[in-house]
Every structure is written in structure tokens, then in C-alpha cells.
Amino acid sequence: MSGPDHPGHSDRPDHRGRPDDPGHPGHPALPVVIVGGLHADARRAAVARLLADVPGSVVLHHDLATATAGTVVRTVRDATGILSAGEAPLVNDCACCALREDLVPELERLADAGGTPLAVVELWDSVEPKAMAEVVTAGGFTVTGVITAVDPALVLPYLGNGDDLAEGGLAAAATDQRTVADTFARQLEYAPVLALAESLPGSPEADDEDRELLAQLHPTARRVPIGHGHGHGDGPAGTPAAPSELARAALAGFDVEAAAAAQHPACALLPAEADAHGVATLVWHRRRPFHPERLYAALEDLTCAAARSRGRFWLAGKADTLLHWDAAGGALCVESAGPWLASLPDAAWELVPPVRRAAAALDWHPEHGDRCQHLVFTSPGLDRDGLERLLESCLLTDAEYAAGQAAWERLPPAFDTLLEV
């Protein structure tokens, strides 16, 4: 239950200036939209929709399936077919690293050639959009949209799939320890736009429970139904909208820093309470620390209680450490996400991003500051009452709480092995 390696999440490349900056003489602006997702058929349908809706647009795709042969295959295509193809060698035996190194130079070539109204970066199955959006932005290009393509009927099966990516040939590096479930969850929750591809050939029909699960997992997402290559729009009660709905979403604009902040456990935009069509979301918020031994003993039951759970938590004996809870597919990742702001000296607050300070201020307690339990569980058939009882049993009792911080520090350090302390 330790934290997985996330290829593509290492330090960003050097900033090279915007394509239309003086540092890039001759580079016209080139809007870039990133389209990803483990649901490959849905992703291809979304890309086809964009090619049809934006005449002259070009798709750049790196196929990491050939990584075992030592290379990544790059293709550039438009609505008429493949324009060029090539190979990029692996970097440090890492296919995702090769993608990072090759992507920006290819975008630069497209920008230099001119005449491309939109570059569509179609990510390979397990590549996560956050890392690539940051690479493209640091390379000097404007990301105008990030889209994750989803087949609603497959959301629960993928969220419940705890298999390692490597078992399905989807690992992006030899050290890739991610699972299908946690990768899919991050792809889904990062993107502000979800392209919904229903009724794909060979795919089961989605029902109300499938759609409700998707809506509760990412309630702020703009959901754009695309069928299987024909625009269905996003109007109320199935009313057709313009076929360029996905294109408008792709060009609507994207803030890389705000998107990263929305995923940071200290200020994440977590789902709200909901209960509909057999799917429920429990938001559990408390101002008392967990007892480390009792919480550790309950981890397996808590992890398996919901298809997806995430948030931040406070452990007695670790007053300075904000801990991140991230569970999907029956597997849990617990890791430190840095300090609680309440543990920092006043002078250090100026070094904290404004969005983090604002989030802490909205949830500030006169005694504990921003320390709290804020966990969110989403699942079909969620046993809310049983889950709340289990969570409550893991908190310090009144007597333990009254004993104070000095006594909490003497509690058994049950999480030290998990946190690799």
C-alpha cells in the first residue's frame, strides 16, 4: 500500500519561451489540446471528432507499445491519414521519458511549418495528462484544453481493476508500479473535459448508474457526449448541440497551475455529498486526529469500502505532516504531502501558493488550524452508515484526545513503515 511510481512526473524541462516570443523567432502560436485515457476506443473516437470539427488540425501520437524493442513510434496525421512517422529512442529505459523528450521538438516543427489551427496530442493508453500538459506548457506552447475520453460503461470495471499496468503491457517504464485503477482515476479527475463515447462497437451499454458514478467522481467536469465518431452534443435531456461542441471545449482554455492545485491534497476540489441511481458519495470531515494503530488496522476495510476514495488526513503523533489518502481498485497509496500550514512559522506562509493559503483559511480551526480529516468515498452500493462507524472508531477517544499532544507523540508509530520513515 505504498506510493506507486508515476512515470512522467519528474522535474519539468527548462522553459524555452512561448512559440510567439522573441526567444522563438519565427514560431507562430500553435494551440495544443491533450487527449488521453485508458479507454483507447473512446480516445480514438474523440480524436476523430476533433479532426472532423477543426479542419486542418493535426494529431501527434507516440505509441509506447513498442518500448520493449527500445523505441517509441511517433506518428503525425490529419483527417486524410498519416503525414509522417518516425522513432524516438528510449531515455533511461523509459518510454514515457522518450515521449517527454520528443514531444516539444515535434510541436516546434509543426509550429514552424505553419498552417495548423490545432495540434491534438493523443496520449498513449497509460500516459497521464498532468505530466504532459506541464511538459507542453514548459516548452513554450499554450495548452488550450485537456480531454479525457471515457466509455461510461467501463468506468466501474476500470476503477475496480487493481492489476499492475505491467501485467497488461501498459507500463511506461520498467519501474512503473502504477495500477490500472489509480492511473484511470487520475486521468479522469485531472481533465476539465470528459469526452463520453457511448455505444462503441463491442462495448456494453451504459446505464444510469454508470453515468451517475462518472458524475459523482468528477462533478465539475464538462461532459461532452460524442457517440462513436458522430457529434451528439451536450444539450439537456439529450437535445442535440452543435457538432463542434468538443472542439469548443478543446479551445476553451486551460490553466496548468490551477489544474495542479485542484489535485493537490491540501486544496483539492473533492466531490460533494451525493446519492442517486444507486451511487453515493460520503464526505467525512472531522477535527480530531486518528489513532495510528486503529487506523492502520482498518486500512484494508476502508480501502475496499468504496470504488474510489481520496483526501487528506491527520494522524496523532504526526502533527506537522499532512497525509494524502488515494485509493482505487482495492489498493491504497498513503504518502506525505508536506506540512500542515498550522505547523509553519508565519514567515513561511509567504512561500506558500495563494490557492493553498486560501483553502486553509476557508477551513481554519482556532485550535488546530488546517489540520483535519477530509476524506471522500464514492461507490455504487456504498454502506454509508457502516463506513462512518468504522472511520469514527479510528479517531482518538475523548480520553486520548484530552491527554494532549505530548501523549499523542508516544503512541505506537504504526504508519512509519508505510511512509518509509
Protein Blocks (a to p, Z undefined) as FASTA:
>chain_A
ZZcddehiaccdddebjfkbmklghiacddddddedjblmlmmmmmmmmmmmmghiacdd
ddfklmmnopacdddddfkbcfbdcddddeehiaklmmmmmmmmmmmmmmmngoiabdcd
dddfklcfklmmmmmmmnopacfbdcddddfklmmmmmmmmbdfklnopafbfklcbdfk
lmmmmmmmmpmbdcddehiehiacddfklmmmmmmmmmmbccddebjoiaebjaeehiac
dfklmmmmmmnopcfklmmmmmpmklpccdddddeehiacdddddfbdcdfklmmmmmmm
mmmmpmbdcdddddehilmbccddddeehiacdddebjafklpcfklmmmpcfklmmmmm
mmccfklomaccddddddehiafklmmmmmmmmpccfklmmnommlmmmpccfklmmnoZ
Z
